[in-house]
Amino acid sequence: MQDTFQGKQAMTNQVKGGRVAAVDMLRGLAVAAMLMVNNAGDWSHVSPWLEHAAWHGCQPADLIFPCFLVLTGIGLGLSVCQPEAATRPGVLQAAFRRSLRLIVLGVVLHLIAMWLIDGRAFRLPGVLQRIGLCFLLVSVWGVYVQSPQKRWASVLVVGGVYTAWLLSGASLLPGQNVADQLDIAVFGHWAMPPENGSAGGDPEGLGSLAGALISVMLGVLIATPLRTRRWGWLGALALMLMLSGWLFSFWLPLNKHLWTPSFALWTTGISLAILLVLQAGVSLCRLPAFGTSLGINAIVIYAGAWVATCVLSFFAADQWLYRHLILSGTWAVLGPAFCSALYAAAFTACFAALAVWMRRRGWRWVI
């Protein structure tokens, strides 16, 4: 996971130990946001800011996973996909091993959820599985396609072919579009069931993989100007990506479940814009690099939070904590949605503190 969640390069005077503060900050903030979204105290009362779009559209919560994929691409662009790295023997073998470890870890986490959460069915696709597949495929692409022009052309080809395939179906509705139909045919009951938030096929299935690849490929293309500190060019690129995604959405709507090309463009542009804002804050305004601890050990925090959620659910401790520590407090007068978000914030704060402790001890775990 080192190249997936971590980018190494010399970019500004804010680099410490070969790391870029803004990249780790963005990764850490994405981890924190993910924990907030995934750990509501009461799923019947979730703040709109912490909910995904029901189908078409893009809510703030829908930006989190695309941000991780863009950072995955940036990490690859600064390592495996560089010309000097691509010539090293065994680089693709190492990428394959890392991809396999990510996929296996994702499957193991889903097995833990099935064993510990009552009524939870096993699900084969998932977040880490998607990252692992994207990591491997984009690594191969980045090693064999070095020309920037050919890389941009590749993004256009993937986006064009995927768009044509999505529109070849009779509908874009849940369960009726071609991507969902492929996932249902391939995974069957191992896909995310509708009662667990899936509107059709699996949101991290094979059907929408091409859209996710676009996000990672764009991250690779962002890496070079990021390394050379071409801030103006990156700012223009962020605006161009957002504008292209917005205009494209009138033809093919923003949709995280299908990971439409318009969604990939829109969310990549926003991720890049946030990265540039963080970089400006650190370099120009001398802001502290908050969130860095979570970003450095993102994989450990993700897996640890997943296991903790499963264990709390197994012992019904999550609802006990919610009732006795949140609902019994004076802040309960602020409403159930606030209390639900407060529980998620407290859960996130615990793992943020763990990440800080790990960083102070010099612990950095990678896969």
C-alpha positions in Angstrom: 0.0 0.0 0.0 3.0 2.3 0.2 2.6 3.5 -3.4 -1.2 3.4 -3.2 -1.7 5.8 -0.3 1.7 7.5 -0.2 3.5 9.7 -2.7 7.3 10.3 -2.4 9.0 13.2 -4.1 10.9 16.4 -3.5 8.4 19.2 -4.2 8.7 22.1 -1.8 10.4 23.1 1.4 7.5 21.4 3.2 8.8 18.0 2.2 10.0 16.0 5.3 11.8 12.8 4.9 11.0 12.7 1.2 7.2 13.2 1.7 5.0 16.0 0.6 3.0 17.4 3.4 -0.1 18.4 1.3 -0.4 14.9 -0.2 -0.4 13.2 3.2 -2.7 15.9 4.5 -5.2 15.2 1.8 -5.0 11.5 2.3 -5.4 11.9 6.1 -8.4 14.2 5.6 -9.9 11.6 3.2 -9.4 8.9 5.8 -11.1 11.0 8.5 -14.0 11.8 6.2 -14.3 8.1 5.4 -14.5 7.1 9.0 -17.1 9.8 9.6 -19.3 8.5 6.7 -18.9 4.8 7.6 -19.6 5.0 11.4 -22.9 6.8 12.0 -24.4 6.4 15.5 -27.9 6.0 14.1 -28.3 5.0 10.4 -31.9 6.2 10.5 -30.7 9.7 11.2 -27.7 10.6 9.1 -26.7 14.1 8.2 -27.1 14.9 4.5 -23.5 15.9 4.5 -22.5 12.4 5.4 -24.7 10.6 2.9 -23.9 9.4 -0.6 -26.1 10.4 -3.5 -29.0 7.9 -4.0 -28.1 7.4 -7.6 -27.2 10.3 -10.0 -25.5 13.3 -8.5 -22.4 13.9 -6.3 -22.6 14.6 -2.6 -19.6 15.5 -0.4 -19.3 11.9 0.7 -19.0 10.8 -2.9 -15.7 12.7 -3.2 -13.8 10.5 -0.7 -13.1 7.3 -2.6 -12.2 9.2 -5.8 -9.8 11.2 -3.8 -8.0 8.0 -2.7 -7.8 6.8 -6.3 -6.4 10.1 -7.5 -3.8 9.8 -4.8 -3.1 6.3 -5.8 -2.4 7.6 -9.3 -0.2 10.3 -8.0 1.8 7.8 -6.0 2.3 5.6 -9.1 3.2 8.6 -11.2 6.0 9.4 -8.7 7.3 5.9 -8.5 6.4 2.9 -10.7 5.3 5.0 -13.7 8.5 7.2 -13.9 10.9 6.3 -16.8 13.8 5.6 -14.4 11.6 3.3 -12.3 10.0 1.5 -15.2 13.4 0.2 -16.3 14.2 -1.5 -13.0 13.9 -5.3 -13.1 11.0 -6.7 -11.2 9.0 -3.5 -11.0 5.8 -5.1 -12.4 6.3 -8.2 -10.2 6.4 -5.9 -7.2 3.3 -4.1 -8.4 1.5 -7.5 -8.8 2.5 -8.6 -5.3 1.3 -5.3 -3.8 -2.0 -5.5 -5.8 -2.5 -9.1 -4.6 -1.9 -8.1 -1.0 -4.5 -5.3 -1.2 -7.1 -7.6 -2.7 -6.5 -10.3 -0.2 -6.7 -7.8 2.7 -10.0 -6.5 1.3 -11.4 -10.0 1.1 -10.3 -10.8 4.6 -11.9 -7.7 6.0 -15.2 -8.7 4.3 -14.9 -12.2 5.8 -14.4 -10.6 9.3 -17.6 -8.5 8.7 -19.5 -11.6 7.7 -18.4 -13.5 10.8 -18.9 -10.7 13.3 -21.9 -8.7 12.1 -25.2 -10.5 12.4 -26.9 -11.0 9.1 -24.0 -9.6 7.1 -23.5 -11.5 3.8 -20.1 -12.0 2.3 -19.2 -9.5 -0.4 -16.4 -10.2 -2.8 -15.8 -6.8 -4.4 -14.8 -3.9 -2.2 -12.8 -0.7 -1.8 -9.3 -2.3 -1.3 -10.1 -4.8 -4.1 -10.8 -2.0 -6.5 -7.7 -0.1 -5.5 -5.6 -3.3 -5.9 -6.9 -3.9 -9.4 -6.5 -0.3 -10.4 -3.0 -0.3 -8.9 -1.9 -3.3 -11.0 -3.6 -2.2 -14.3 -2.3 1.3 -14.2 1.2 0.2 -13.2 1.3 -1.9 -16.4 0.0 1.0 -18.4 2.4 3.4 -16.8 5.4 1.2 -17.4 4.7 0.5 -21.1 3.2 3.9 -22.0 5.7 6.7 -21.1 4.8 9.5 -23.5 2.5 12.1 -21.9 0.7 12.5 -25.2 0.0 8.8 -25.4 -1.1 8.7 -21.8 -3.6 11.5 -22.3 -4.8 9.7 -25.5 -5.2 6.5 -23.4 -7.5 8.4 -20.9 -9.6 9.6 -23.8 -9.8 6.1 -25.3 -10.8 4.5 -22.0 -13.4 7.2 -21.3 -14.8 7.0 -24.8 -15.1 3.3 -24.9 -16.6 3.1 -21.4 -19.1 5.9 -22.3 -20.2 4.1 -25.4 -20.6 0.8 -23.5 -22.7 2.5 -20.8 -24.9 4.2 -23.4 -25.3 0.9 -25.4 -27.7 -0.4 -22.8 -31.4 0.4 -22.8 -31.2 2.2 -19.4 -28.9 3.8 -16.8 -31.3 2.9 -14.0 -30.2 0.8 -11.1 -29.9 -2.9 -11.9 -30.9 -2.3 -15.5 -27.7 -0.7 -16.8 -25.0 -2.8 -18.5 -22.5 -2.3 -15.7 -24.9 -3.6 -13.0 -25.9 -6.5 -15.2 -22.3 -7.5 -15.7 -21.7 -7.4 -11.9 -24.9 -9.4 -11.2 -23.8 -12.0 -13.7 -20.3 -12.3 -12.4 -20.7 -12.0 -8.6 -24.3 -13.0 -8.1 -25.1 -13.1 -4.3 -21.4 -12.1 -3.6 -22.2 -8.5 -4.7 -23.4 -5.9 -2.3 -27.1 -6.7 -1.5 -29.6 -3.8 -2.1 -30.5 -3.6 1.6 -26.8 -2.7 2.4 -26.9 0.4 0.2 -26.5 -1.0 -3.3 -29.0 0.3 -5.8 -28.2 -2.3 -8.4 -25.0 -4.2 -9.0 -21.9 -3.8 -6.8 -20.6 -0.2 -6.6 -17.0 -1.5 -6.6 -17.7 -4.2 -9.1 -16.1 -5.0 -12.5 -18.7 -3.1 -14.5 -17.6 0.3 -13.3 -13.9 -0.5 -13.1 -13.0 1.5 -16.3 -14.3 4.7 -14.7 -12.2 4.1 -11.7 -9.2 3.5 -13.9 -9.7 7.0 -15.4 -9.3 8.5 -11.9 -6.1 6.7 -11.3 -4.7 7.4 -14.7 -5.4 11.1 -14.3 -3.6 10.9 -11.0 -0.5 9.6 -12.8 -0.7 12.6 -15.2 -1.0 15.0 -12.3 2.2 13.6 -10.7 4.7 15.1 -13.2 3.6 18.8 -12.9 3.2 18.2 -9.1 6.8 17.1 -8.9 8.0 20.1 -10.9 5.8 22.6 -8.9 3.9 23.8 -11.9 1.2 25.3 -9.7 -0.4 27.5 -12.4 -0.7 24.6 -14.8 -2.2 22.4 -12.1 -4.7 25.0 -11.2 -5.8 25.4 -14.8 -6.0 21.6 -15.0 -8.2 21.4 -12.0 -10.6 23.9 -13.5 -10.6 22.2 -16.8 -11.4 18.8 -15.3 -14.2 20.2 -13.2 -15.7 22.1 -16.2 -15.3 19.1 -18.4 -17.0 16.8 -15.9 -19.8 19.3 -15.3 -20.5 19.7 -19.1 -20.2 16.0 -19.7 -22.8 15.4 -16.9 -25.5 16.8 -19.1 -25.0 13.9 -21.4 -23.9 11.2 -19.0 -24.8 12.1 -15.4 -22.5 12.1 -12.4 -22.8 8.7 -10.8 -20.4 7.2 -8.3 -22.0 3.7 -8.5 -21.4 3.6 -12.2 -18.2 5.8 -11.9 -19.2 7.6 -15.1 -16.4 9.4 -17.0 -18.2 12.7 -16.0 -17.9 11.7 -12.4 -14.2 10.7 -12.8 -13.4 14.1 -14.3 -15.5 16.1 -11.8 -14.1 14.4 -8.7 -10.5 14.4 -10.0 -10.7 18.2 -10.6 -12.1 18.7 -7.1 -9.4 16.5 -5.5 -6.7 18.4 -7.3 -8.2 21.7 -6.3 -8.2 20.7 -2.6 -4.7 19.4 -2.9 -3.5 22.8 -4.2 -5.4 24.7 -1.5 -3.7 22.5 1.2 -0.3 23.1 -0.5 -0.8 26.8 -0.5 -1.9 26.7 3.1 1.3 24.9 4.1 3.7 26.7 1.9 2.4 30.2 1.9 0.4 30.5 5.1 2.6 28.2 7.2 -0.4 26.2 8.4 0.4 23.1 10.3 0.2 19.9 8.3 -2.9 18.6 10.1 -4.1 15.1 9.1 -0.6 13.9 8.2 -0.6 11.2 10.8 -3.7 9.6 9.4 -2.3 9.9 5.9 1.0 8.2 6.7 -0.7 5.1 8.2 -3.9 5.2 6.1 -4.0 1.5 5.4 -3.6 0.6 9.1 -6.3 3.1 10.2 -8.7 1.9 7.5 -8.3 -1.8 8.4 -8.2 -1.1 12.2 -11.4 1.0 12.0 -13.1 -1.8 10.0 -12.2 -4.5 12.5 -13.2 -2.2 15.4 -16.6 -1.6 13.8 -17.2 -5.3 13.4 -16.1 -6.1 17.0 -18.3 -3.4 18.4 -21.2 -4.7 16.4 -20.6 -8.3 17.5 -20.8 -7.3 21.2 -23.5 -4.7 20.6 -21.1 -2.3 22.2 -21.6 0.3 19.5 -25.3 0.9 20.4 -24.4 0.8 24.1 -21.8 3.5 23.7 -24.1 5.5 21.5 -27.0 5.4 24.1 -24.9 6.0 27.2 -22.2 8.4 25.9 -24.1 10.3 23.2 -27.8 10.2 23.6 -27.6 10.6 27.4 -25.5 13.8 27.0 -26.9 17.4 27.1 -26.2 17.7 23.3 -29.1 15.3 22.7 -31.3 18.3 22.5 -29.6 19.2 19.2 -31.4 16.3 17.5 -30.8 12.8 16.4 -28.9 13.7 13.2 -26.4 15.7 15.3 -26.0 12.9 17.8 -25.4 10.4 15.1 -22.7 12.6 13.6 -21.2 13.2 17.0 -20.7 9.5 17.5 -19.0 9.3 14.1 -16.8 12.2 15.1 -15.8 10.5 18.4 -15.0 7.3 16.6 -12.9 9.2 14.1 -11.1 11.1 16.9 -10.1 7.8 18.6 -8.4 6.6 15.4 -6.9 10.0 14.7 -5.3 9.8 18.2 -4.0 6.3 17.5 -2.5 7.6 14.2 -0.7 10.4 16.0 0.6 8.0 18.6 1.9 5.7 15.9 3.6 8.5 14.1 5.4 9.8 17.3 6.7 6.3 17.9 8.0 6.2 14.3 5.6 3.4 13.2 4.7 3.3 9.6 3.0 0.2 8.3 2.7 -0.5 4.6 1.5 -3.4 2.5 
